[in-house]
Amino acid sequence: MKEVEPVTSGSTPVVELRNLHKSFGDLEVLKGISFIAREGEVISLIGSSGSGKSTLLRCINMLEVPNQGDVLIDGEAIVLKGDAHHRQIGDEGQIRRIRSELGMVFQSFNLWAHMTVLENVMEAPLIVQKRNRAEVEAEARAMLDKVGIGSKADAYPSQLSGGQQQRAAIARALCINPRVMLFDEPTSALDPELEQEVLRVIKLLADEGRTMILVTHDMDFARSVSDRVIFLHQGLIEEEGTPDEVFGATRSGRLKQFLNAANHG
Amino acid sequence: MFDDIAFWVSYLTNGKHLTWYASFQFTIIAALLGGALAVIFGLTGATLKNSRFWPLRMIGTVYSAIVRGVPDVLFFLFFPLAFEQGVEWFVASQVCTPEMIAAQSAPWPPCKEANWFLGTPEYLILASVSLGLVYGAFATNVIHGAMRSVPAGQLEAARAYGMSESQVLWRVHIRQMWVYALPGLSNVWMLIIKATSLLSLLQIADIVLWADRLGAPNFLPTVGLVHDDWRWRYYLVLFVFYILVTWLSERAFDAITRRVGRGILSEAHG
């Protein structure tokens, strides 16, 4: 689909987060987070549960609206209005356009149950992007083949195993030709024997040079797939770097503790 | 034997019987129109109850709470009369001159020109709207509950892929809501069918009224007593009709449930 591009610090920022804060009631989940994801980069967000990594991911496409700070996609700031707890999306047209280029994969798949797998994959390209049906169907079938469930195109999600459903959800994300893929713990709801088939697909996409941000519990996978790993602790970035730096030459005591727990968990 | 058959054929095809047969259309029209309106009012009520703005939320809640509690017979009498007089009051305020009012001897309407004569078609529409309003309040509750049963993650996914709120509502939320609403709506539909037997309250010569008239002891000066009290036979025909409608409705609801439940209900039939 896309040419493999070398990751250089000079390439375009696809996602840029500036000083994000997010609270739920009195609980401050994000306490000021900034980072940049560049074209072709694969970034893993790790951290214990409650560290804010899922919330952070969901702020990128405004499923959660940050109380403070900005999100920029391809250099374009998402328009927000109001302050703090009253902050909300400021431009419906803009957010729909931006969301239509962000491919989100959820922990619980969230395929639309009343549509077949093929209809799920074709829905956003047809309804949101308003592309040509024949072209979309051809691409959707190609994406389903790519994730290895081409024969399940006419099945309903409920007729598929968890691993197949998640691969269908990945095909749905791919079919919108996303600028960036967002994975929210894509294997956490799967039985261990089904995890591998999903991880293989994600690895394949990473190797194609797609820009991806993924939240994961799987340290081995984060290590093998990422260009950069970000460790979140209590709403702040505690440590970040290449997988070798983060896993091989861990500086933060908290990260050491977390990695030990993860290895023995 | 032949005489018997000839009697029954001519008896059952006499003018009054033909009118009776034709009056089944009022019952069917009232049920279908009332049912359709109940679903529309139910969707509207449920949307109001889900609204972000509290005055709209209040309207939806008050509607479903109050109207459900009012006996349907009472509402059936109240609504068409109130509507008719409301229209007459409005027309009177526009057209009546002091001279017209002075010329009017009856207490209502204020002047003859404002009188609104309602025939069977008008009463049928008012009856259907009454049914729609009363049972729409039940449908509001059913649909409101069903909307909350749709998995939130699927709505979130629809938003995450850039769908507008109305696309999320119609393409995912309402589309999936039917599966959860249909069992409740089928109950509401049965109640509507039962309530169609009240049409004669609105001066509609419906199947119940005709069964009553035709079944009463029938005496013709030229022939003598044709039959004595046969009402129970006519009521029996109505029983059979309502049972038939019930059976057809169940079949229809089963078919609709299978259709909208594809992929959502258990996949025993593939």
Interface residues (C-beta under 8 A of the other chain):
Chain A: N61 L63 E92 I95 R96 R97 I98 R99 S100 L102 M104 F106 S108 N110 L111 W112 A113 H114 M115 T116 E123 A124 I127 V128 Q129 Y156 P157 S158 Q159 R172 I176
Chain B: P151 G153 Q154 E156 A157 A158 R159 A160 Y161 G162 M163 S164 Q167 R171 V172 R175 Q176 V179 V260 R262 G263 I264 S266 E267
